[in-house]
Structure formats: C-alpha cells, structure tokens
Amino acid sequence: SATNLNEPLPAYAGFDDVNQIARVKDIMLSKGCLNCHTLGKGGGKIAADLTDVGSRRSADWIKRWIQDPPAMPASQRGPNLWLVGPTVTVPVEGVPTAVSSAPVATPQQFPMNNTFMPKLNLTEDELNLLVDYLSKARTSTK
C-alpha cells in the first residue's frame, strides 16, 4: 500500500513551479496513480518507480502509455533484455573459479506480461501536464 502521500512531489529541471507540481500531485492522487507508483518519497511499490522515468522514456512514449496502457505493444512496455543475477563459473572438478556479482544483460528477447494499469479518464490538459512533468523526471544522467 502507498506510503508518504503527504510528501511533495520532486521538482525537476524544466518543471519546478510549486503550483504546477501540486496540480500534478492532485491529478495523480485523484486518478490513483500514487497507489501503485512511487514518485519521489511517496507512493506505492506495485508498479514502476516514476522518480526517474524521464531518463528512461520519451514524452511521446509516456503520452501513449498514459492514454491507453493495454494498447501499448508488448515489445514497447519494458526492457527487451533479461538481467541475470550473479553467475558462478564452475569447472568440471566442481570448484567455483570465478564469480560475477554484477547482473549481466543477455540478448534474449522476451514478451512483457499484460499490464494492470487502467486507462485513465483524463482531460487533454491533465494528460499534457502529466506528460510534461514525467518527461522531465530525471534524477540521473542516463
């Protein structure tokens, strides 16, 4: 369940007007977004953390996703790489010789599961405001 919903949403470069940020939060609370998604210090843990979504997704992708999540092709919903945890190389004698602690990306394609995110009933103004905010949600230099 969602926690810290009283916390303000973060400001981002290009989107730092406190009144607009408060409006984004009101929309996200009224539509239930923060029940599943974390954004800054508050929200749920069921769905993707949106705190840095602008470094992973374009404004166009975010808009298409918010408008109709189930219509998004499976190949565009998530990464197309499996991430494999630590691996151990074991020779024939049975003694580990090397351990890789970093996840390793493999080129294996996989389909994404159906989404549980519902279609939201947003006005064009609400949609554009959310897309503008989320596309600027960058905390890293990716």
C-alpha positions in Angstrom: 0.0 0.0 0.0 1.1 3.6 -0.6 3.1 5.5 1.9 4.2 9.1 2.5 1.4 10.5 0.3 1.7 13.8 2.3 5.2 14.3 0.8 5.5 16.8 -2.0 6.5 15.6 -5.5 10.0 16.4 -6.5 10.8 19.4 -8.7 12.9 18.8 -11.9 14.9 20.9 -14.2 12.3 22.5 -16.5 9.4 21.7 -14.2 9.9 23.4 -10.8 6.8 25.6 -10.4 5.4 24.5 -7.0 1.9 25.3 -8.0 2.1 23.1 -11.2 3.8 20.3 -9.2 0.9 20.5 -6.6 -1.5 20.2 -9.5 0.3 17.2 -10.9 0.1 15.6 -7.4 -3.6 16.3 -7.2 -4.2 14.7 -10.5 -2.1 11.7 -9.6 -3.9 11.3 -6.3 -7.4 11.6 -7.8 -6.6 9.1 -10.6 -5.0 6.6 -8.2 -1.5 6.8 -9.8 0.3 7.0 -6.5 -1.5 4.0 -5.1 0.8 1.9 -7.3 3.7 4.1 -8.4 6.3 5.7 -6.3 7.3 9.3 -7.2 9.9 10.9 -5.0 9.4 10.0 -1.4 5.8 8.8 -1.6 3.6 6.3 -3.4 3.1 2.6 -3.9 5.6 -0.2 -4.7 3.4 -2.3 -7.0 4.3 -0.5 -10.3 7.4 1.1 -11.8 9.0 3.9 -9.8 8.4 7.1 -11.7 11.0 9.3 -10.0 13.5 9.0 -12.9 11.1 7.9 -15.7 12.1 10.9 -17.9 15.6 9.4 -18.3 14.1 6.1 -19.5 11.1 7.1 -21.6 10.3 9.9 -24.1 7.4 12.3 -23.8 5.8 10.6 -26.7 6.0 7.1 -25.1 4.7 8.4 -21.8 1.8 10.1 -23.5 0.9 6.9 -25.5 1.2 4.8 -22.3 -1.0 7.0 -20.2 -3.6 7.3 -22.9 -4.1 3.6 -23.4 -1.7 1.2 -21.5 -3.2 -2.0 -22.8 -2.8 -0.8 -26.4 0.9 -0.5 -26.0 2.7 -3.3 -27.9 4.3 -5.8 -25.6 7.7 -5.1 -27.2 7.5 -1.5 -26.1 6.4 -2.0 -22.5 9.7 -2.9 -20.9 13.3 -3.8 -21.5 13.9 -6.4 -24.1 16.8 -7.9 -22.1 16.8 -10.4 -19.3 19.0 -9.3 -16.5 20.7 -12.3 -14.9 22.0 -12.1 -11.3 25.4 -13.1 -10.1 26.9 -16.0 -12.0 29.4 -18.6 -11.0 31.8 -20.4 -13.4 32.2 -24.0 -12.2 34.9 -26.2 -13.8 34.5 -30.0 -14.1 36.1 -30.6 -10.7 33.1 -28.7 -9.0 35.2 -25.9 -7.5 34.0 -22.3 -8.4 36.7 -20.4 -10.2 35.0 -17.1 -11.0 32.0 -15.2 -9.6 30.4 -12.2 -11.4 28.5 -10.1 -8.9 27.1 -7.7 -11.5 23.9 -8.5 -13.4 24.6 -9.4 -17.0 22.3 -8.4 -19.8 21.6 -11.2 -22.3 20.3 -10.5 -25.8 17.3 -12.9 -25.3 14.0 -11.3 -26.3 11.0 -11.9 -24.0 7.4 -10.7 -24.2 6.1 -8.5 -21.4 3.1 -9.5 -19.4 -0.2 -7.8 -19.8 -0.4 -4.5 -17.9 -2.6 -4.0 -14.9 -2.5 -0.2 -15.4 -6.0 1.0 -16.3 -7.0 3.6 -18.9 -7.4 6.9 -17.1 -10.1 9.3 -17.8 -8.0 12.5 -18.2 -8.7 15.8 -19.8 -6.3 16.8 -22.6 -4.9 19.5 -20.2 -4.4 16.9 -17.4 -2.7 14.5 -19.8 -0.4 17.2 -21.2 0.6 18.3 -17.7 1.4 14.8 -16.5 3.4 14.1 -19.7 5.3 17.4 -19.3 6.2 16.6 -15.7 7.0 13.0 -16.1 9.2 13.5 -19.2 11.3 15.9 -17.1 11.5 13.4 -14.2 15.3 12.9 -14.3 17.5 12.3 -11.3 20.3 10.6 -13.2 22.4 11.5 -16.2 21.2 8.5 -18.3 
